[in-house]
Amino acid sequence: MSVNFVLDIGITLATVVGIVDAAIFVWVALFRLERIEQALGNSKLSLDAKRQWRNAGLVGRQYRLAMAIGVLLFTHLYVKRGLADPDDVRRMPTSLKRWAMIPAVTGSVVLMVQFVLLVLSGRIALSTLTL
């Protein structure tokens, strides 16, 4: 078994996990978003996203979920700017936090793993990347 074969298997598995994660993210946007937004009822960022994107279909729902996840991930930053209510985040049920956070964090980790595996396999040459 060669190193490239192992890297190819890793890339394939990471891709499958990424596709499943994206499907879960869409499911959360369709079936759990209202409860998440209700739990973040006093957060300005979530209220504004809901008001502006409520008629934008699935893309709007995903954007609203991303804003809610942002409130959960960066609570301190948004509280300092007056965009989030820390009491809402504290009172939010743990199950809703998990539905929001697990797909977001998993997707980020999968993308990083895929990038590293692609670099190691030689499919992405770091020497060609410029800043």
C-alpha positions in Angstrom: 0.0 0.0 0.0 1.6 3.3 -1.1 1.5 6.6 0.6 -0.5 8.2 -2.2 -3.1 5.4 -1.9 -3.5 6.2 1.8 -3.7 9.9 1.1 -6.3 9.3 -1.6 -8.4 7.2 0.8 -8.1 10.1 3.4 -9.2 12.7 0.8 -12.2 10.5 -0.2 -13.3 9.9 3.4 -12.9 13.6 4.2 -15.0 14.5 1.1 -17.8 12.0 2.2 -17.8 13.5 5.7 -17.9 17.0 4.2 -20.9 16.1 2.0 -22.8 14.5 5.0 -21.9 17.6 7.1 -23.3 19.9 4.4 -26.5 17.9 4.3 -26.8 18.1 8.1 -26.2 21.9 7.9 -29.0 22.2 5.4 -31.3 20.1 7.6 -30.6 22.3 10.6 -31.3 25.4 8.5 -34.6 23.9 7.4 -35.9 22.3 10.7 -34.1 23.9 13.7 -33.4 27.5 12.6 -36.6 29.0 14.0 -35.9 27.5 17.5 -32.3 28.7 17.4 -33.5 32.2 16.4 -36.2 32.2 19.1 -33.6 31.3 21.7 -31.5 34.2 20.5 -34.5 36.5 20.6 -32.8 39.7 21.9 -29.6 39.5 19.8 -29.6 42.3 17.3 -27.4 40.4 14.8 -29.9 37.5 14.7 -32.9 39.8 14.5 -31.4 41.8 11.6 -30.4 38.7 9.7 -33.9 37.3 10.1 -35.6 40.5 9.0 -33.3 40.9 5.9 -33.1 37.3 4.8 -36.5 35.8 5.7 -37.7 35.7 2.1 -34.5 34.5 0.5 -35.2 30.8 0.5 -32.6 28.2 1.5 -29.7 30.6 0.9 -31.3 33.0 3.3 -31.9 30.3 5.9 -28.3 29.3 5.7 -27.1 32.9 6.1 -29.4 33.3 9.1 -28.0 30.1 10.6 -24.4 31.3 10.0 -25.2 34.5 11.8 -26.6 32.6 14.8 -23.5 30.4 14.8 -21.4 33.5 14.8 -23.3 34.8 17.9 -22.6 31.4 19.6 -18.9 31.3 18.6 -18.0 34.9 19.1 -20.4 35.9 21.9 -17.9 38.2 23.7 -17.0 40.1 20.5 -20.7 40.7 19.6 -21.6 41.6 23.2 -18.9 44.3 23.2 -20.4 45.8 20.0 -24.0 45.5 21.3 -25.0 42.9 18.7 -25.7 40.0 21.0 -27.4 39.5 24.4 -25.2 37.3 26.6 -28.2 36.1 28.6 -29.8 34.7 25.5 -26.7 32.7 24.7 -26.5 31.4 28.3 -30.1 30.4 28.4 -30.1 28.7 25.0 -30.7 24.9 25.4 -27.6 22.8 25.0 -29.2 20.6 22.4 -29.8 23.7 20.1 -26.2 24.8 20.6 -25.1 21.4 19.5 -27.3 21.4 16.4 -25.8 24.7 15.4 -22.2 24.2 16.4 -21.3 20.6 15.5 -22.0 21.0 11.7 -20.1 24.3 11.6 -17.0 23.1 13.5 -17.0 19.8 11.6 -17.1 21.5 8.3 -14.2 23.7 9.2 -12.1 20.8 10.4 -12.9 18.8 7.3 -11.9 21.6 5.0 -8.6 22.0 6.9 -7.9 18.2 6.8 -8.7 18.1 3.0 -6.3 21.0 2.4 -3.5 19.3 4.3 -4.1 16.0 2.6 -4.2 17.6 -0.9 -0.9 19.4 -0.1 0.7 16.2 1.1 -0.5 14.3 -2.0 1.0 17.0 -4.3 -2.3 18.0 -5.8 -1.8 21.5 -4.4 1.7 23.0 -4.6 2.3 25.6 -2.0 5.0 27.1 -4.2 2.3 28.2 -6.6 0.2 29.9 -4.0 0.8 33.6 -3.8 -0.5 36.2 -1.3 
